[in-house]
Amino acid sequence: MSTSLRNHRIRLASRPQGEPVPDDFTRDVSEVRSPEAGQVLLRTRYLSLDPYVRGRMSAAKSYASPMEVGDVIVGGTVSEVVESAADGFAPGDTVLSYGGWQEYSVEPAAQLRRLDPAAAPVTTALGVLGMPGFTAYAGLLAIGKPQPGETVAVAAATGPVGSAVGQIAKIHGARAIGIAGGEQKVARLQELGFDAALDHRAPDLAGRLAAAAPDGIDVYCENVGGTVWDAVLPQLNEFARVPVCGLAANYNATSLPEGPDRSGQLMGAILAKSLTLRGFIQREFVSAMFEDFLRDMTGWLASGQVQHTEDITEGLDRAPEAFAGMLRGRNFGKAIVQVS
């Protein structure tokens, strides 16, 4: 069956220098092989675009091994089973997978999670009910530990992580301040119930943030860095907690920022205010928290306590363009490519 299929793929042609450009990607067509014992052949329906993939395009050492030039670009996928050589999976099943930027993939059945389209839209497995949502849940609750009445701030606040952080903070009785780029995104944060919504593109972010947080900030979920972090740091209260899951402002950087070395200022603030800055990758919390996350988030979605937004681009060929746009903050909600 599978031998008659052809697989359209997007591979890494060269390591980006700064922002990814079209020449950093190449397209080809390959044969589709049949699955071996314990494997499943999948057709990609939806592809997740996530900022961490930019880091894996680089050869720099990080928490995950880099892609090699020529590799299919990595990424989470929602896929349909075409052919199965594994117990428990049959053609037509919908699964959460890691097929990457291609139309078909062969994956170990043990690494798949079956999805129920009747329980929630399958695209939510790539966003609010998937890795981004869990990143928000684990980082905020395990590291940030917001208490009723405290103030939680988050940047990229209309993105899949940031929007979940703010809404979960509200559920736990905290104030939520969202920082995003543009009037449309600020309006969306107000719809989501954030107590304050700030446009980081408007002048004097630091002054507006101080006004929005007159009692300071107790938890700042960091996923951007850059000038937003510069505005947040002076507002952090004593014993503030800063879960760090991303630094999107730096992902396309090719050199250190100009200006004086401010590491001493940062370390001084950490010492004087007894701050906790804790980097994390969501996978470290999976065994302890993922089942609770699925239960809680599914319930919050059903009750309307958490809302989500998706930004869907049609066509695998447009993935590089959509990916570069996401890194520039052009997406509105979870960035997804509809492949088939």
Salt bridges, closest charged atoms under 4 A:
GLU19 OE2 - ARG328 NH1 2.14
ASP28 OD2 - ARG9 NH2 2.72
ASP28 OD2 - ARG11 NE 2.70
ASP50 OD1 - LYS334 NZ 3.31
GLU68 OE1 - ARG15 NH2 3.69
GLU80 OE1 - ARG43 NH1 3.97
ASP93 OD2 - ARG114 NH1 2.71
GLU103 OE1 - HIS8 ND1 2.73
GLU150 OE1 - ARG241 NH2 2.69
GLU191 OE1 - ARG188 NH1 3.09
ASP195 OD2 - LYS170 NZ 2.94
ASP230 OD2 - ARG262 NH2 3.39
GLU284 OE1 - ARG278 NH2 2.93
ASP292 OD1 - ARG295 NH1 3.03
ASP296 OD1 - ARG295 NE 3.04
GLU310 OE2 - HIS308 ND1 3.87
ASP317 OD1 - ARG27 NE 3.36
GLU321 OE1 - ARG318 NE 3.84
